[in-house]
Amino acid sequence: MKKRYIRIAASSVFFIMFVLMFFGVRKLRFLFGLQLATAGARAVYSFTVGPAVAVISIIVLTLFFGRLYCAVLCPLGILQDVFSAGKKYKYRPLRPVWKYAVFSAVTGMGSYQRR
């Protein structure tokens, strides 16, 4: 139970920091380096060690501690936790028609090119 409160406090701090960063606090721009997509793109395109270490550390932390990244460092994961607090999720598998319709739509959008 104590771990839950630590996670909630850490998520709250990081979420407030993200909100302040988007309102223009420039000293918090280092938070972009903690995001998986941003660090991954920098690691691939600039071939620097820092972003590669960030990506590897996020993956290792996730392997050891579960959804630590999604629950504490990712703003969308934090919002998902806030909006789903207290709700029980009942898993319902998609009907095959919807599954294939969504797959076809995503594949079609991914293969579309402007000329």
Summary of the structure (lengths in Angstrom):
residues: 115
radius of gyration: 18.1
end to end distance: 56.3
largest distance: 56.5
contacts: 239
relative contact order: 0.08
helix: 77%
strand: 0%
